[in-house]
Amino acid sequence: MINKNRYYYRSSISEPEFRQLVGCFALDFTATSTAQLIGISVRSVNSIYLKIRQRMAEACVVPRHLRALLKLMNLTSGRVASEVNVDEVPQGDNVLMAKRLYLDC
């Protein structure tokens, strides 16, 4: 069986409709206006909007070792903090990556 939509598995929405829905999401359309525009139910649009928001939230999660680096930097003034707490610096293999990121900032 050929999958109708390669972006959304087991969907009854076709791929062009899904792309149009994502475009409406990016333009900050409401679920009701998107459903009327595309011709699908508001319930389906709400479900897909929630899944898109969940994926976006998963992509924004900052790993623990990077959080420690962000604490070391004073991001509000754009300067590196002068005092460094040794306990917050990642140990082991993450130290090389931490130093690289620290110097790039």
Secondary structure, 3 states (H helix, E strand, C coil): CCCCCCCCCCCCCCHHHHHHHHHHHHCCCCHHHHHHHHCCCHHHHHHHHHHHHHHHHHHCCCCHHHHHHHHHEECCCCEECCCCCHHHCCCCCHHHHHHHHHHHC
